Amino acid sequence: MAGRRKKHLERGRLRPVAVLLICLQLWMCCGQMAFSQENASLTITAEAAVLMEGSTGQVIYEKNPTARLRPASITKIMTLLLIFEAIEAGTIKLTDEVMVSEHAASMGGSQVYLEPFEVQTVDTMIKCISIASANDASVAMAEKLAGSEEEFVQRMNDRAKELGMENTHFVNCYGLDTDDHYSCAYDVALMSRELIMNYPEISNYSTVWMDTIIHTTRKGQSEFGLTNTNKLIKQFDGITGLKTGSTGLAKYCLSATARRDGMDLIAVVMAAPDTKTRFSEAATLLNYGFASCSIYRDETPALPSERLPVEKGLKEEVAVKPEGIFSYVCLNGVKPENITSEIAMEEKLTAPLEEGSEVGRIEYFLDGRQIGEMPIVAAEGVERAGFLDYMGKMLGRYLQIFSENSD
């Protein structure tokens, strides 16, 4: 890659990863504010809206992003996130059975009319939540994962804090209007990003237009039809999801996600005046993002060396690797090929060395201005060598020399 050069770093002068990330976030915030002023000509009538790029989390457009509003059923994005995290952790499987409690079956609003003691699989419950926005299925899954809806909601709030959702508080797992149940467009974008980027398989559910489930109860079997509430899945090129929501007080909400040319966008619209407006304005935001932005992604940076020497260790070298993938949103005609990088790595390391320790960094530049950094870390740990280890090494070298001379 153009612009790469190796620089020596004195040991101890590497900045901690956390500091680097904070600096990058501060820079991105400044860029976001400036860009928001430039695209203020976009006409969005919904009370709040955010357009975010998925891989970086960069906000491309915002309107009242932190205003606390009723989220309606886009609440279920967090419910789905916790479900997929549980599947990844091995806590549940798609084939596991879920028994519907009387409490879950009593939910009003949008539902698939599950009956008490009815049994469905986790896969079917996800289908009901994603396609039909089923409140009863949401509560059944909450009870399956946490034992009670109250405990599950606490986990939702805990996860929201972990994601930095500072203007969100959940009271239920489905989104019906309740006092003190609120979120904001930026927070909805954050949890949407976490779901769609880490669990892209959600699109296998959220982009299904129509499907059916089979109710099996004491009355026998009956088929129930599911129809997706997100009309964009039939209208927008590249749509990947995600979730609608509407109540009398929340008005019309939508988190729409789409992918084109390797770039993921998340458009959140909250408190739109009608259902047509929420879809048209989400589409407007997505189209604007795809037309105005491109993504630079350095997935496999070429390092000067994939191993570095280690002093005083049980191993003489350690494998190193970039930590993650660097992404940057190019705005206003900026071309990804104009981004250059410089690699700075330690020339020598001293044991003990922990896996994941920072041993260098890649700095990225656009027109001479640094736009971000990515750490280079040790891919393995190296323990410090003791006296007996040194003696063993010396003996091994002596035996090798003796064997060579004998030949």
C-alpha positions, -999 to 999 in steps of 0.1 A, spaced: 0 0 0 12 35 -9 29 56 17 40 28 40 73 32 58 89 16 88 97 37 118 115 28 150 95 32 182 113 36 215 99 11 241 74 26 264 64 54 240 34 35 225 2 51 235 -24 27 251 -51 14 228 -78 30 248 -63 65 244 -59 60 207 -96 50 204 -107 80 224 -87 103 202 -101 87 171 -137 90 185 -131 127 193 -119 133 158 -148 115 143 -173 135 164 -158 168 150 -161 155 115 -197 144 121 -207 178 134 -192 195 103 -208 171 79 -242 174 96 -241 211 89 -233 204 52 -262 179 47 -287 200 67 -306 206 34 -320 171 37 -357 174 46 -367 150 73 -400 156 90 -397 128 116 -389 142 150 -356 124 151 -333 106 127 -298 92 124 -278 78 94 -248 57 105 -222 37 87 -220 2 102 -183 -7 102 -171 25 118 -201 38 136 -197 72 120 -228 94 119 -234 108 84 -267 126 92 -285 134 124 -316 153 136 -323 154 173 -302 123 177 -304 121 215 -340 132 220 -357 107 243 -387 93 225 -409 62 228 -393 35 206 -423 12 201 -414 -22 187 -379 -12 176 -373 -21 212 -372 -56 199 -338 -50 183 -323 -53 218 -344 -84 224 -331 -100 192 -295 -89 200 -296 -108 234 -311 -138 217 -284 -140 191 -257 -134 217 -271 -163 237 -270 -185 206 -234 -176 200 -225 -183 236 -241 -217 234 -268 -210 260 -295 -219 235 -298 -234 200 -321 -227 172 -337 -261 176 -344 -257 213 -380 -258 223 -397 -228 241 -428 -233 261 -452 -203 261 -463 -192 296 -497 -177 304 -480 -144 309 -464 -145 274 -497 -156 258 -515 -127 274 -496 -100 256 -516 -75 235 -506 -55 205 -489 -72 176 -488 -110 182 -490 -144 166 -516 -157 191 -494 -182 209 -514 -202 235 -504 -211 270 -482 -242 271 -478 -241 233 -443 -251 223 -423 -236 195 -386 -237 186 -362 -208 191 -359 -205 153 -397 -200 150 -398 -175 178 -371 -154 161 -391 -156 129 -422 -144 147 -403 -115 164 -385 -104 132 -413 -108 106 -445 -102 126 -431 -82 155 -448 -106 179 -450 -94 215 -460 -128 228 -430 -145 212 -407 -117 226 -419 -124 261 -416 -162 257 -380 -158 246 -373 -134 275 -386 -160 299 -366 -187 282 -333 -168 285 -337 -151 318 -364 -169 337 -386 -139 338 -394 -109 317 -382 -86 345 -348 -102 346 -345 -101 309 -353 -64 308 -326 -58 333 -302 -75 310 -314 -53 282 -306 -22 302 -272 -36 312 -264 -43 276 -276 -8 266 -251 7 291 -223 -15 276 -231 -1 242 -230 35 254 -268 40 249 -270 69 274 -306 79 265 -323 46 267 -342 28 294 -363 -3 288 -393 -13 309 -405 -42 287 -390 -63 259 -415 -56 232 -421 -18 231 -457 -11 241 -461 24 256 -451 24 292 -439 52 315 -401 55 316 -396 33 285 -376 54 261 -347 55 236 -333 79 210 -324 77 174 -286 75 181 -291 47 206 -313 27 183 -286 31 156 -260 17 181 -280 -14 190 -289 -19 153 -253 -17 144 -244 -43 171 -270 -67 158 -265 -63 120 -227 -62 120 -221 -91 145 -250 -113 135 -257 -107 98 -278 -139 98 -306 -117 113 -312 -107 76 -323 -143 69 -353 -134 91 -358 -97 88 -359 -97 49 -386 -124 46 -417 -109 32 -442 -137 41 -440 -170 59 -461 -193 80 -459 -210 114 -478 -240 127 -496 -237 160 -498 -271 178 -521 -270 208 -547 -292 225 -571 -281 199 -549 -296 171 -527 -279 145 -534 -247 126 -514 -226 102 -508 -189 109 -495 -165 83 -467 -139 90 -463 -107 70 -434 -84 73 -441 -50 87 -411 -34 69 -422 -24 34 -387 -15 23 -377 -51 19 -397 -51 -13 -388 -17 -24 -351 -9 -16 -321 -23 -33 -297 -39 -8 -320 -39 22 -309 -62 51 -335 -53 77 -343 -44 103 -373 -34 125 -404 -13 125 -424 1 154 -455 21 159 -480 30 187 -504 58 193 -478 78 214 -446 67 196 -460 74 162 -441 56 134 -405 44 139 -381 24 118 -345 12 118 -337 3 82 -304 -13 73 -289 -19 39 -257 -29 22 -242 -19 -11 -207 -21 -25 -194 -34 8 -208 -6 28 -234 -10 56 -258 18 64 -283 22 92 -311 47 89 -332 53 121 -364 74 119 -384 80 151 -418 96 156 -426 100 119 -462 114 114 -474 84 93 -462 50 81 -456 62 45 -433 90 58 -411 67 79 -404 44 49 -398 73 25 -375 92 48 -355 61 58 -351 54 20 -341 90 15 -314 87 42 -301 54 28 -300 67 -8 -282 99 4 -256 78 22 -249 55 -7 -247 84 -31 -224 106 -10 -201 81 8 -177 53 1 -159 30 25 -121 25 28 -113 -7 45 -78 -21 52 -86 -57 59 -52 -73 53 -24 -47 59 10 -60 48 34 -57 78 72 -53 73 76 -85 94 51 -110 108 75 -119 136 96 -98 160 126 -108 181 121 -113 218 148 -110 244 149 -130 277 120 -152 266 113 -189 262 108 -181 226 132 -160 205 105 -146 183 68 -137 185 41 -136 158 24 -102 154 -8 -91 137 -30 -61 132 -58 -58 158 -90 -58 138 -99 -41 105 -95 -4 99 -125 13 82 -131 49 73 -161 66 57 -151 88 27 -174 118 24 -180 145 -3 -161 129 -31 -130 118 -11 -115 88 -29 -104 57 -8 -73 54 -29 -60 88 -16 -57 73 19 -21 63 28 -6 45 58 26 43 78 37 14 99 56 18 131 68 -13 149 91 -22 178 125 -35 167 129 -56 199 107 -69 226 115 -82 261 97 -111 278 74 -116 296 50 -106 268 12 -111 270 -9 -121 240 -26 -89 227 2 -66 239 6 -36 216 39 -38 197 33 -12 170 6 6 151 -5 16 117 -13 52 111 -37 63 83 -35 97 66 -56 116 41 -40 147 25 -14 147 52 -39 147 80 -41 116 103 -75 100 102 -70 70 124 -48 43 138 -49 6 143 -27 -13 168 -4 -41 160 -4 -67 187 14 -99 198 -5 -129 185 8 -151 213 23 -148 248 60 -153 256 71 -163 291 103 -150 306 131 -175 305 146 -187 338 181 -200 347 174 -236 338 159 -225 305 191 -207 296 212 -237 306 190 -259 285 195 -236 255 233 -236 260 233 -274 262 213 -276 231 236 -254 212 267 -273 225 252 -306 214 244 -291 180 280 -279 175 294 -312 187 272 -331 163 283 -308 134 320 -312 142 316 -350 145 302 -351 110 
